[in-house]
Amino acid sequence: MNTPSNALPESIEPQAIAVTSATRPFCWSVRRELWENRSIYVAPLAVASIYLLGFVVSLMWTPQAMHGMAQLHDSTPLLVRLAMPYAHAGMLIALIGFLVGIFYSLDALHGERRDRSILFWKSLPVSDLTTVSSKAIIPLVVLPLLVFAITVTLQLIMLLLEAAASMVRGSGIATPWAPPLPQMELVLLYSLIVMALWFAPIYCWFILVSGWARRATFLWAVLPPLAIAAFEKIAFNTSYFGVMLGDRFVGFAPAAFNLVDKSGVPIDPHFIPLTQLAPGRFLSSPGLWLGLVFAAICLAAAVRLRRYQGPI
């Protein structure tokens, strides 16, 4: 009896699928991005180290400077004053994480085309969807988690140093010198999730441009939106597109937080209580979902571009 002609492909295909799934190509693709782009974690760590050094130096001229600061900010609530150095650390590292995500996205697909390593990576049994997804997950998931871990570690070290300095000065543990860090960490985690979702169309647009442009990826990513905004202003004397662009960078704050308390007093951004978070309003914001749809379109286009694009 003759063996059916399609018996061999049927026996090989399940084995190929099993081998591919066993090697976990997506996991290894993410690891490759971390190996090849050390700035993803080096830049936040370097900024955190510099900030910690400055904080240690500031402890040396306390309490004289703190007395002057207390007079300068005597109208600021004590809790906000205590939270300021810790909040500044979180804001600074989050900003650095955003900038790292921007520059990483601009080079995500352009770098492998520039150094011609795309020929090697395309020879591996890794789909274009897996490759693009592993690059998109860096600014959307990996960087926020790194920023959160580095910030929490930095703030805990700052807390221990401030406790030691307080004991050396003889202030005593009973003296209020520490902010409620657990509450601040929860707000920080919420803020990082909000910013990752809100900035997703920016990152994905830059990834798309990095897979298309042959050079000057930053200019190709920035100039077309600015040109559209300028054309609208000149032709129609309106600024709808420009307002939309500005809202994409700072619009997450009013959507995700209640910026005033029940009495109408503005909330100080250095310390935001948990009661001021508004996740329901943020998740129901049209700007969030329109941005995520645009991000998905950009990623789909980037996958198709990488399928047909070769080295530069």
N, C-alpha and C positions, 0 to 999 in steps of 0.2 A: 504494500500500500504506500502510495506516495505521501510524503509529508506536505501539508498545505504550505503554499509559498509565503504566507504571512506569519508563519509560526515563529520564525526568528525575530522579526521586529517586535512581536508580542512578548517574547521572553526577555528581550533586551530593554524595552522601554520601562517596565516596572523597576528593573535593576538600576537604570540611569536615574529615575526619579528618586529611588531610595538613597543612592549615593549622594545626589545633590542635596536632598533634605538632611542627610547625616552630616554633611560638611557645613551646614548652616551658613549659606552665602551671605545672607543679610547681616548676620552678626559679625562675620569676618570683614564685610565691607565697611561697617561702622568702625571696627577696630583699625582698619586701614586708614580711614580718615583721621583718627586720633594719632596714629603713628606718623602720618605724613604732614599733619598740621599741628605741630606742638604749641603754636600760639593759642590754640583753643583753651588750654589750661595754664600755659606759662604766663600769658598776659594778665589774667585775673589774679594769679598767685603773686606776680611781681607787684601789682598795684596794692594788693592786700598787705604785702610785706612793707612797702613804703608807708602805707597808712599806719600800720602798727608801730613802725619806728617813730613816726611823728607823734603818735599817741603816747608812747613811752617818754619822749622828750617833754610833752605837755604835762605829764605827771610830775616832772622835776620842779616846775615852778608853781605848782599848786601848794598851798591854798591861796597864796597872794593873788594869783591871776583869777582864781575862782571867785574871790571876793569882789574883784573888779567886774567880772562877768555877771555876778549876781546883781550888782548895782546897775549894770547896763541893761539887764533883762529882768528887772524886778517886776515888770508887769506880765512876764511869761510864767505860766504855771510850772511848779517845781518838776512835775513828771515830764513835761516837755523838755525842760533844760537837761534833765538827767538822760533823756533818750537821744539828745542831739548827736553826740559823737557816734553812737551806735547806728542811728538812722543815716548819718552821713556816710558811714562805711558801707551800708547796704546800697544806698543810692549810687555811690561811686562805682562799686563793683558791678552793679546792674548796668550802669552806663557803659562800662568797659565791655561787659558781655554783649551788649547791643552792638557796639562798634566792631567787636571781633566777629559777630555774626554777619554783619554787613560785608566786611572785607572777605570773609570766608566764602560767602555766597557769590560774590563777584568773581572769585577764582575757582569755584567748585568744579565746573566743567571746562573752563578755559585753560586751567593749568595742565590737565592731562592732554589737551590738544596742543598746547604750546610745547611741552617737552616730549611729545609724540608717544607718551606712555599709553595713550588710548589704544594703540595697536596691540599692546600686550594684554591690557585688561579686556579688550573685546575678544581675545582668543580664549579666554577662560569661560567656563559654563556658568556665567552670571548674566542675567538678563539686564537690559537697559532700565527696566522698571526698578529692579533691585538696587542698581547703582545710583539712580537718581533719588530714590527714596532714602537710601543710606546717607546721601549728602544733605537732603532736606531735613532729616531728623536731627542733624547736628545743631543748627540754630534754634530749632523748634522744641527740642526735648533735652539734648545733652548739655547744651550751654546753660539753660535755666537751672538744671540740676547741679551743675558745677558751681554756678554762681551762688546757689542756695547753700551748698555744702561749705564753700570757702567762706561765705559771709557768716554762717553760724559758727564755724571754727574761729574766725577772727573775733567775733563778738564775745565768745566764751573766754578767749585769751585776754581780751580787753577787760572783761569782768573780773577775772582773777587778778590781773595786774592792779586794777583799781581797788579791789578788796585789800590787797597787800599794802598798797600805798595808804589806804584809809587806816589800816591797823598801825602802820608805822607812824602816821601823824597823830595817832591816839584818838581818832574820831569815834572808834567803836562800831560794832556791827549794828547797833541800834540806830545809828545815824542814817537817814535815808540817802543813799549814794548810788543805788542801782535801779535801773528801769525794769519794768516787767518784761524780761526777755522772752518768755514763752509766748506771750501775746504778740510781741513784735515779730517773732519768727513765723507765726501763723499768718500774720498780715503780709510778711515778705513772701512766703510761699504763694499765697493767693495773688499777690501783685505780679510775681514772675509768670504764673500761669496765664493771667490776664494779658500781660504784655506779649507773651509768646503767641497767643491766639490772635491778638490785635495786629501784631507786626508780621504775621504769616504771609500776607500778600506782598509785603516789601521783600522779604527773604526769597520767596518763590519767584517774583519778578526778576530779581537779580540773578538767581540761578538760571532762569530762562535766557537772560541776556548773555550770561557767561558761556552758554552753549551755542550761541549764535554769532556773537561778535568775534571778529578776527583780532582786534586790538582795541585798546582804550575802552575797556568794558565799563568803567565808571562813567565815562561821558555818554556812552550809548544807553546806560541805565537811567541817567539823571536828566539829560538834555531833552529827550522827547516829552516827558511829562511837563517840564518847565516850558517847553515851546508851545504845548497845547494850552497851558494856562495863560501864557502871554498872548497867544492868538485870540483866545476868548475875550481877554480884557481889551485888546485893541479893536477887534471886530464888533463886539457886542456890548462892551463896557460893563461886563459882568465878571464875577469871580467865583462862580460855582465850582469849577474844577480846582482852582487854587485852594478854596476853602476845604474841599474834600481831601486834598493832599495834606494840608495842615492838620486836619482832623485825624488822619491816619497815623500821625506821629504823637499827638497829645490827646486825642479824643477818648482814649480808654479811661482816663481819670474820672470825668463826670459820669461815664456810663457804668463804671464798676464800683464807685465810692459815693457815699453821701457826703458832700463836701461842706455841709453846714449841719450843726446839731439841731435839736428840737426847738431851741430858742432862737435859731437863725444866726448863730455865731459861726463864722468860718472855722473849719477844723485845721489845726496846725499839721502840716504834712510830716513833721518829725515824729509824731506819735498819733496813729490812727486807731481808735478803739475798734474792737471786733463788731460792735453794734453799727458802725458806719459802713460796713461792707454791704454791697448790693449785688450779689451774684445773680439773683433772678432778673434784675433789670439788665445786667450785662449780657446774659444769655439770650434775652429777648430783644437785644438791640439789632436793628436791621443792618447797621454798619458792620457788625461782627460777621454775620452770615454772608453778606455780599462780599466781604473781604475773603472769607474762606472759600467761597465759590470761585472767586478770581484766582486764589492761590492754587486750587485744584486744577483750573484750566492751564495755568502757567506750568505746573508740574507735568501735566499730560503733554503739553507742547514740548517741554524739555526732554521727555522720554522719546518722543518721536524725532526730535532734532538729533539726539545722540545716536539714534539708530542709523542715521544717514550721514552724520558729520564725520569727517576724518581729521587727521592732524593738520595744523596750520602750516 
